[in-house]
């Protein structure tokens, strides 16, 4: 993936993902759920890229926000700048 720091483009990715969550699961406002997306909204590969290669799912809002903070911290601490590539490795 490649880091994206443009706040407007990140929001466009989030808006696109949220619209998809609403289409699939209906109105979830008033719940503790949030729309989580992969690839992350803060990457150039985000859901609004136009290639329909993304996934969305409703998860607990606190988990979603915590994950976003951890991703941002990882990028900041490792000086991953706009456009810089990084890899995601999923482990148990």
C-alpha positions as a Markdown table, in Angstrom:
| # | Residue | x | y | z |
|---|---|---|---|---|
| 1 | Unk | 0.0 | 0.0 | 0.0 |
| 2 | Unk | 1.0 | 3.7 | -0.2 |
| 3 | Unk | 0.3 | 6.3 | 2.4 |
| 4 | Unk | -2.2 | 9.0 | 1.6 |
| 5 | Unk | -2.1 | 12.2 | 3.7 |
| 6 | Unk | -4.6 | 14.3 | 1.7 |
| 7 | Unk | -7.5 | 14.8 | 4.2 |
| 8 | Unk | -10.0 | 15.4 | 1.4 |
| 9 | Unk | -9.1 | 12.2 | -0.5 |
| 10 | Unk | -9.2 | 10.3 | 2.8 |
| 11 | Unk | -12.7 | 11.6 | 3.5 |
| 12 | Unk | -13.8 | 10.7 | -0.1 |
| 13 | Unk | -12.6 | 7.2 | 0.6 |
| 14 | Unk | -14.6 | 7.1 | 3.9 |
| 15 | Unk | -17.7 | 8.5 | 2.3 |
| 16 | Unk | -17.5 | 5.9 | -0.5 |
| 17 | Unk | -17.1 | 3.1 | 2.1 |
| 18 | Unk | -19.9 | 4.4 | 4.3 |
| 19 | Unk | -22.3 | 4.5 | 1.3 |
| 20 | Unk | -21.4 | 0.9 | 0.6 |
| 21 | Unk | -22.0 | -0.1 | 4.3 |
| 22 | Unk | -25.4 | 1.7 | 4.1 |
| 23 | Unk | -26.3 | -0.2 | 0.9 |
| 24 | Unk | -25.4 | -3.6 | 2.4 |
| 25 | Unk | -26.5 | -3.3 | 6.0 |
| 26 | Unk | -29.0 | -0.4 | 5.9 |
| 27 | Unk | -29.2 | 2.4 | 8.4 |
| 28 | Unk | -26.9 | 1.7 | 11.4 |
| 29 | Unk | -27.0 | 5.2 | 12.8 |
| 30 | Unk | -27.9 | 5.3 | 16.5 |
| 31 | Unk | -25.8 | 2.2 | 17.1 |
| 32 | Unk | -22.2 | 1.8 | 18.3 |
| 33 | Unk | -21.2 | 0.4 | 14.9 |
| 34 | Unk | -18.9 | 2.1 | 12.3 |
| 35 | Unk | -18.0 | 1.3 | 8.7 |
| 36 | Unk | -14.5 | -0.2 | 8.5 |
| 37 | Unk | -12.8 | -0.4 | 5.2 |
| 38 | Unk | -9.8 | -2.2 | 3.7 |
| 39 | Unk | -7.7 | -1.0 | 2.1 |
| 40 | Unk | -7.5 | 1.8 | 4.6 |
| 41 | Unk | -8.9 | 5.3 | 3.8 |
| 42 | Unk | -5.4 | 6.7 | 4.5 |
| 43 | Unk | -3.9 | 4.8 | 1.5 |
| 44 | Unk | -3.9 | 5.5 | -2.2 |
| 45 | Unk | -5.6 | 2.1 | -2.7 |
| 46 | Unk | -8.7 | 3.2 | -0.7 |
| 47 | Unk | -12.2 | 2.4 | -1.7 |
| 48 | Unk | -12.7 | 5.5 | -3.9 |
| 49 | Unk | -9.9 | 4.5 | -6.2 |
| 50 | Unk | -12.4 | 3.2 | -8.7 |
| 51 | Unk | -11.3 | -0.4 | -9.2 |
| 52 | Unk | -13.9 | -1.9 | -6.9 |
| 53 | Unk | -11.1 | -3.8 | -5.0 |
| 54 | Unk | -12.1 | -3.0 | -1.4 |
| 55 | Unk | -14.0 | -4.5 | 1.4 |
| 56 | Unk | -16.3 | -2.9 | 4.0 |
| 57 | Unk | -17.8 | -4.2 | 7.2 |
| 58 | Unk | -19.6 | -2.8 | 10.3 |
| 59 | Unk | -17.5 | -3.1 | 13.5 |
| 60 | Unk | -17.6 | -1.6 | 16.9 |
| 61 | Unk | -16.8 | 2.1 | 16.7 |
| 62 | Unk | -14.2 | 1.9 | 19.5 |
| 63 | Unk | -12.4 | -0.8 | 17.7 |
| 64 | Unk | -12.5 | 1.1 | 14.4 |
| 65 | Unk | -11.2 | 4.3 | 16.0 |
| 66 | Unk | -8.4 | 2.4 | 17.9 |
| 67 | Unk | -7.2 | 0.7 | 14.7 |
| 68 | Unk | -7.1 | 4.1 | 12.9 |
| 69 | Unk | -5.1 | 5.6 | 15.7 |
| 70 | Unk | -2.6 | 2.7 | 15.7 |
| 71 | Unk | -2.2 | 2.9 | 11.9 |
| 72 | Unk | -1.5 | 6.6 | 12.2 |
| 73 | Unk | 1.0 | 6.1 | 15.0 |
| 74 | Unk | 2.8 | 3.4 | 13.0 |
| 75 | Unk | 3.1 | 5.8 | 10.0 |
| 76 | Unk | 4.2 | 8.7 | 12.1 |
| 77 | Unk | 6.7 | 6.8 | 14.2 |
| 78 | Unk | 8.2 | 5.1 | 11.2 |
| 79 | Unk | 8.2 | 8.3 | 9.1 |
| 80 | Unk | 6.1 | 6.9 | 6.4 |
| 81 | Unk | 5.4 | 10.0 | 4.2 |
| 82 | Unk | 2.8 | 10.7 | 1.5 |
| 83 | Unk | 3.2 | 8.1 | -1.3 |
| 84 | Unk | 5.6 | 5.9 | 0.6 |
| 85 | Unk | 5.0 | 2.2 | 0.3 |
| 86 | Unk | 4.3 | 0.0 | 3.3 |
| 87 | Unk | 3.2 | -3.6 | 3.8 |
| 88 | Unk | 0.5 | -5.1 | 6.1 |
| 89 | Unk | 1.2 | -8.5 | 7.6 |
| 90 | Unk | -1.6 | -10.2 | 9.4 |
| 91 | Unk | -0.6 | -12.3 | 12.3 |
| 92 | Unk | -2.4 | -14.0 | 15.2 |
